Amino acid sequence: MINGETKIYGIIGNPVKHSLSPIMHNALFKKFGINAIYVPFEVKKDLKNAINGVKALDIQGVNVTMPYKEEVIKFLDELSEDSQNIGSVNTVVNLEGKLVGYTTDGIGARRALERFTQVDGANILILGAGGAGKAIAYELSKVANVVVLNRTIEKAKRLEKFGIVGDSLEALPYYVEWADILINATSVGMNEEKSLVPKNLLRPGLVVMDIVYKPLNTLLLRYAQEKGCIAIDGLWMLVYQGAESFRLWTGEEGDVELMRRVALAWLRERK
């Protein structure tokens, strides 16, 4: 029950009406008996005032999503080492008025992959060098061999300071053959029947993850299933990165099984 002691958390972005984060985090608060609520904050413009509002209203923490993962940095008081290195934040913790930025996208992707396959020492091909792609590549490069392909090759090349190989999407056929794990970290497949990877390039045993979760079964994942690959949907990454945000805010380990269950139920209702 909401009262004067209820702590407030939320998600800042535009748009955020579609976000699964409120469903998942409110389920966790209920499970752990935490007097808190998580709400969406759609910020169409003036991000600076929105972040000032987090302090002024004593909001305990927020997730940050598109298009603000990079812009938000200049309004924060402190950054984690990972956020500083990649220039992206998706989680803000309010420590008694000091706003600290973290990124949980990379750890979310890594834990999702580790659920299904061996990550340490693997050859990993990532498509896309945007906010999520950068975070995933940086995290995985700590334990694996990582190549990032991007339409704009310069963006991919910027990651080479972390020991990551950056190249153009035109090199896709060569690197798919090299890869043990393939990750689509672009929005391709979100609203259209499109895949950056033709079906004929996939092979049995290849691990294929798509970070898109609407639709859950993208065209790339359907191709992967048809070719005998291990297919991992984007909801797995979402629940693991959400669980890490929850831990940063509360100190509790988020229940990923519960988070996935309530998210799937919500998605089914809205089909």
C-alpha positions as CSV (number, residue, x, y, z in Angstrom):
1,M,0.0,0.0,0.0
2,I,1.4,3.4,-1.0
3,N,2.0,5.7,2.0
4,G,4.3,8.5,3.2
5,E,7.2,5.9,3.4
6,T,6.9,4.6,-0.1
7,K,10.1,4.9,-2.1
8,I,9.9,5.8,-5.8
9,Y,11.8,4.3,-8.7
10,G,11.2,4.7,-12.4
11,I,12.3,4.7,-16.0
12,I,13.2,7.8,-18.0
13,G,13.0,7.8,-21.8
14,N,10.9,8.6,-24.8
15,P,8.8,6.6,-25.4
16,V,8.4,4.4,-22.3
17,K,4.7,3.5,-22.3
18,H,5.7,0.1,-23.8
19,S,8.3,-0.6,-21.1
20,L,8.3,-3.9,-19.3
21,S,10.4,-2.6,-16.5
22,P,7.5,-1.4,-14.3
23,I,5.9,-4.9,-14.5
24,M,9.1,-6.6,-13.5
25,H,10.3,-4.3,-10.7
26,N,7.0,-3.9,-9.1
27,A,6.7,-7.7,-8.9
28,L,10.1,-7.8,-7.2
29,F,9.2,-5.1,-4.7
30,K,6.1,-7.2,-3.8
31,K,8.1,-10.4,-3.5
32,F,10.7,-8.9,-1.2
33,G,8.1,-6.9,0.8
34,I,9.8,-3.6,-0.1
35,N,7.6,-0.5,0.3
36,A,8.4,1.0,-3.1
37,I,6.8,1.6,-6.5
38,Y,8.4,1.8,-10.0
39,V,6.7,4.1,-12.6
40,P,7.4,5.2,-16.2
41,F,8.5,8.8,-16.7
42,E,8.1,9.8,-20.4
43,V,10.5,12.7,-20.9
44,K,9.9,14.3,-24.3
45,K,12.5,17.0,-23.8
46,D,14.4,18.8,-21.1
47,L,16.3,15.9,-19.6
48,K,18.2,18.2,-17.3
49,N,15.0,19.2,-15.4
50,A,13.9,15.6,-15.3
51,I,17.2,14.6,-13.6
52,N,17.0,17.5,-11.3
53,G,13.5,16.3,-10.4
54,V,15.0,12.9,-9.4
55,K,17.0,14.8,-6.7
56,A,14.3,17.2,-5.7
57,L,11.6,14.5,-5.3
58,D,14.1,12.1,-3.6
59,I,13.4,9.4,-6.2
60,Q,15.7,6.6,-5.2
61,G,16.7,5.4,-8.6
62,V,15.8,5.4,-12.3
63,N,16.6,3.4,-15.4
64,V,17.5,5.4,-18.4
65,T,16.5,4.2,-21.9
66,M,16.5,5.6,-25.4
67,P,17.3,8.3,-26.4
68,Y,19.0,9.4,-23.2
69,K,21.7,6.8,-22.3
70,E,24.5,9.0,-23.4
71,E,23.1,12.5,-22.8
72,V,22.2,11.8,-19.2
73,I,25.9,11.5,-18.3
74,K,26.5,15.3,-18.1
75,F,23.7,15.7,-15.5
76,L,25.1,13.0,-13.1
77,D,27.5,13.5,-10.1
78,E,29.5,10.3,-10.5
79,L,30.0,7.4,-12.9
80,S,31.0,3.8,-12.5
81,E,34.2,2.8,-14.3
82,D,32.3,0.9,-16.9
83,S,29.9,3.8,-17.7
84,Q,32.8,6.2,-17.9
85,N,34.7,3.9,-20.3
86,I,31.8,3.3,-22.7
87,G,30.0,6.7,-22.3
88,S,26.6,5.1,-21.6
89,V,24.3,4.9,-18.5
90,N,21.1,2.9,-18.1
91,T,20.8,2.9,-14.3
92,V,21.0,5.8,-11.8
93,V,21.3,5.4,-8.1
94,N,20.4,8.3,-5.8
95,L,22.8,8.2,-2.8
96,E,21.4,10.8,-0.5
97,G,21.3,13.4,-3.2
98,K,24.4,12.2,-5.2
99,L,23.4,10.7,-8.5
100,V,25.6,7.8,-9.6
101,G,25.4,6.3,-13.1
102,Y,25.9,2.7,-14.0
103,T,25.5,0.5,-17.0
104,T,23.8,-3.0,-16.6
105,D,23.3,-3.7,-20.3
106,G,26.6,-5.5,-20.7
107,I,26.3,-7.6,-17.6
108,G,22.7,-8.4,-18.6
109,A,23.8,-9.7,-21.9
110,R,26.7,-11.7,-20.4
111,R,24.5,-13.4,-17.8
112,A,21.8,-14.2,-20.4
113,L,24.5,-15.9,-22.6
114,E,26.0,-17.7,-19.7
115,R,22.7,-19.3,-19.0
116,F,22.9,-21.1,-22.3
117,T,26.5,-21.4,-23.3
118,Q,30.2,-21.0,-22.5
119,V,31.2,-17.3,-22.8
120,D,34.8,-17.3,-21.5
121,G,37.2,-17.6,-24.5
122,A,34.4,-17.6,-27.1
123,N,34.5,-15.8,-30.4
124,I,31.7,-13.3,-30.3
125,L,30.3,-11.2,-33.2
126,I,28.1,-8.2,-32.3
127,L,26.1,-6.3,-34.9
128,G,25.7,-2.7,-33.9
129,A,27.8,-0.2,-32.1
130,G,25.1,1.9,-30.5
131,G,24.5,2.4,-26.7
132,A,23.6,-1.3,-26.1
133,G,26.1,-2.7,-28.6
134,K,28.9,-0.7,-27.0
135,A,28.0,-1.9,-23.5
136,I,27.7,-5.5,-24.5
137,A,30.9,-5.5,-26.5
138,Y,32.9,-3.9,-23.6
139,E,31.6,-6.3,-21.0
140,L,32.2,-9.4,-23.1
141,S,35.6,-8.3,-24.2
142,K,36.8,-8.8,-20.6
143,V,36.4,-12.6,-21.1
144,A,36.1,-13.3,-24.8
145,N,37.3,-12.4,-28.3
146,V,34.9,-9.7,-29.6
147,V,34.2,-8.3,-33.1
148,V,31.7,-5.4,-33.6
149,L,30.3,-4.7,-37.1
150,N,28.5,-1.4,-37.8
151,R,27.2,0.4,-40.8
152,T,29.4,3.3,-39.9
153,I,32.7,1.7,-39.5
154,E,34.2,4.6,-37.5
155,K,31.8,3.9,-34.6
156,A,32.9,0.3,-34.5
157,K,36.6,1.3,-34.7
158,R,36.3,3.5,-31.6
159,L,35.9,0.3,-29.5
160,E,39.4,-0.9,-30.6
161,K,41.0,0.7,-27.5
162,F,39.3,-2.0,-25.5
163,G,40.9,-4.8,-27.6
164,I,37.7,-5.2,-29.7
165,V,37.9,-5.5,-33.5
166,G,35.7,-3.0,-35.3
167,D,34.7,-3.6,-38.9
168,S,31.9,-2.9,-41.5
169,L,28.7,-4.9,-41.9
170,E,30.0,-5.9,-45.3
171,A,32.4,-8.3,-43.6
172,L,29.5,-10.2,-42.1
173,P,29.9,-13.5,-44.0
174,Y,33.6,-13.8,-43.0
175,Y,32.9,-13.1,-39.3
176,V,29.8,-15.3,-38.9
177,E,31.9,-18.3,-40.0
178,W,34.5,-17.3,-37.3
179,A,31.9,-16.7,-34.5
180,D,30.7,-19.1,-31.8
181,I,28.2,-16.5,-30.7
182,L,26.3,-13.9,-32.8
183,I,24.4,-11.0,-31.2
184,N,22.1,-8.6,-32.9
185,A,22.4,-5.4,-30.9
186,T,20.5,-3.2,-33.4
187,S,16.8,-2.5,-33.5
188,V,16.4,-4.3,-36.9
189,G,13.6,-6.8,-36.4
190,M,11.7,-4.7,-34.0
191,N,8.8,-3.6,-36.2
192,E,9.6,-5.3,-39.5
193,E,10.2,-8.7,-40.9
194,K,13.9,-8.0,-41.4
195,S,17.1,-9.7,-40.4
196,L,20.7,-8.3,-40.9
197,V,21.9,-11.9,-41.2
198,P,20.7,-14.1,-44.1
199,K,19.5,-17.5,-43.1
200,N,22.2,-19.2,-45.3
201,L,25.0,-17.8,-43.2
202,L,23.8,-19.6,-40.0
203,R,24.9,-23.1,-39.1
204,P,23.9,-25.7,-36.4
205,G,25.4,-25.1,-33.0
206,L,25.9,-21.3,-33.5
207,V,24.5,-19.4,-30.5
208,V,22.3,-16.5,-31.7
209,M,21.0,-13.8,-29.4
210,D,18.7,-10.9,-30.5
211,I,18.4,-8.0,-27.9
212,V,15.0,-7.1,-29.4
213,Y,12.1,-8.4,-27.3
214,K,9.2,-7.1,-29.2
215,P,8.6,-9.3,-31.1
216,L,10.0,-12.0,-28.9
217,N,10.7,-14.3,-31.8
218,T,12.3,-12.0,-34.4
219,L,13.0,-13.1,-37.9
220,L,16.7,-13.7,-37.0
221,L,15.7,-16.0,-34.2
222,R,13.3,-17.9,-36.4
223,Y,16.1,-18.4,-39.0
224,A,18.3,-19.5,-36.1
225,Q,15.8,-22.1,-35.0
226,E,15.3,-23.4,-38.5
227,K,19.1,-23.8,-38.9
228,G,19.6,-25.7,-35.6
229,C,21.2,-22.8,-33.7
230,I,20.8,-22.0,-30.0
231,A,18.4,-19.1,-30.1
232,I,18.2,-16.6,-27.2
233,D,15.5,-13.9,-27.1
234,G,16.0,-10.3,-25.9
235,L,13.8,-10.8,-22.9
236,W,16.6,-12.8,-21.2
237,M,19.0,-9.8,-21.4
238,L,16.2,-7.5,-20.2
239,V,15.5,-9.5,-17.1
240,Y,19.2,-10.0,-16.2
241,Q,20.0,-6.3,-16.7
242,G,16.9,-5.4,-14.7
243,A,18.0,-7.7,-11.9
244,E,21.4,-6.0,-11.7
245,S,19.7,-2.6,-11.5
246,F,17.5,-3.9,-8.7
247,R,20.6,-5.1,-6.8
248,L,22.2,-1.7,-7.2
249,W,19.1,0.0,-5.7
250,T,18.2,-2.5,-3.0
251,G,21.1,-4.8,-2.3
252,E,18.7,-7.8,-3.1
253,E,19.4,-10.3,-5.9
254,G,16.5,-9.9,-8.4
255,D,14.6,-13.1,-9.2
256,V,15.0,-13.4,-13.0
257,E,12.5,-16.3,-13.2
258,L,9.8,-14.2,-11.6
259,M,10.7,-11.2,-13.8
260,R,10.5,-13.2,-17.0
261,R,7.3,-14.9,-16.0
262,V,5.4,-11.6,-15.3
263,A,6.9,-10.0,-18.5
264,L,5.8,-12.9,-20.6
265,A,2.3,-12.8,-19.1
266,W,2.1,-9.0,-19.9
267,L,3.3,-9.6,-23.5
268,R,0.8,-12.4,-24.0
269,E,-2.1,-10.2,-22.8
270,R,-1.3,-7.5,-25.3
271,K,-0.8,-9.7,-28.4
